[in-house]
Amino acid sequence: MSVAQDVAREERAAARLEAERLKAEARAAQAHAREDARAAAKFEHGQPTRSASKRKTLANEKHKLVSYADLLRMRE
């Protein structure tokens, strides 16, 4: 009977450790998700906004050679 009790105790301990590990993983995943959301918001907030006048200027200067980046910018 003692061996069965030892096995049951070990199984309970293993189950408890597994539950703690899963909870820790869930907490870490939530923390990473929050950090990712904050970083994305900070990145979006820091992006320069393009004014309409700059787009018009690029569109009006057709005689000028433009870079590929400017061409892509004009298409937006």
Backbone torsions as a table, in degrees:
resi	resn	phi	psi	omega
1	MET	NA	-33.7	-179.3
2	SER	-64.0	-39.0	179.6
3	VAL	-64.9	-41.1	178.9
4	ALA	-64.0	-39.0	178.5
5	GLN	-66.8	-40.3	177.9
6	ASP	-62.6	-42.2	179.0
7	VAL	-63.9	-43.8	179.8
8	ALA	-63.5	-41.0	179.1
9	ARG	-63.2	-44.0	178.6
10	GLU	-63.0	-39.9	178.8
11	GLU	-65.5	-40.5	177.7
12	ARG	-64.2	-42.3	179.0
13	ALA	-63.2	-43.0	179.2
14	ALA	-64.3	-40.3	179.1
15	ALA	-65.2	-40.7	179.1
16	ARG	-63.9	-44.7	178.9
17	LEU	-62.8	-39.7	178.2
18	GLU	-64.5	-41.7	178.5
19	ALA	-63.8	-41.7	178.1
20	GLU	-63.8	-39.8	179.0
21	ARG	-63.8	-43.1	179.5
22	LEU	-64.7	-40.0	177.9
23	LYS	-64.3	-41.1	178.6
24	ALA	-64.3	-40.5	177.4
25	GLU	-63.6	-40.4	179.3
26	ALA	-64.8	-42.3	178.2
27	ARG	-62.8	-42.7	179.4
28	ALA	-64.2	-40.8	179.2
29	ALA	-63.5	-41.1	178.0
30	GLN	-64.3	-42.5	179.7
31	ALA	-62.9	-43.1	178.8
32	HIS	-64.4	-39.0	179.2
33	ALA	-64.2	-41.8	178.0
34	ARG	-63.6	-43.9	179.0
35	GLU	-62.7	-41.2	178.4
36	ASP	-63.0	-41.8	179.5
37	ALA	-64.7	-42.3	178.3
38	ARG	-63.5	-43.3	-179.8
39	ALA	-64.2	-40.7	178.7
40	ALA	-64.5	-42.6	179.3
41	ALA	-64.8	-41.2	179.3
42	LYS	-64.5	-41.3	179.1
43	PHE	-63.4	-47.2	-179.8
44	GLU	-62.3	-39.5	-178.9
45	HIS	-65.8	-33.8	-176.4
46	GLY	-82.7	-6.4	-178.8
47	GLN	-71.6	133.8	178.4
48	PRO	-70.3	141.2	177.9
49	THR	-89.4	142.5	179.1
50	ARG	-90.3	128.2	178.3
51	SER	-81.4	155.7	-179.5
52	ALA	-66.5	-32.2	-177.7
53	SER	-64.3	-35.8	179.4
54	LYS	-66.6	-40.5	178.5
55	ARG	-64.5	-40.5	179.1
56	LYS	-65.1	-39.8	179.5
57	THR	-61.9	-45.6	179.2
58	LEU	-63.6	-38.4	-178.8
59	ALA	-69.5	-33.4	-177.1
60	ASN	-78.7	-21.6	-176.9
61	GLU	-90.5	64.7	-175.8
62	LYS	-76.7	-22.8	-178.9
63	HIS	-76.2	-14.4	-176.3
64	LYS	-89.2	145.4	172.1
65	LEU	-74.5	135.4	-179.7
66	VAL	-120.5	153.9	178.3
67	SER	-77.3	166.7	178.1
68	TYR	-62.6	-37.0	178.2
69	ALA	-63.1	-41.8	177.8
70	ASP	-65.9	-38.0	177.9
71	LEU	-60.9	-45.3	177.9
72	LEU	-63.7	-38.6	179.7
73	ARG	-64.7	-38.0	-179.8
74	MET	-67.8	-29.8	-177.9
75	ARG	-73.2	-21.7	-177.0
76	GLU	-71.7	NA	NA
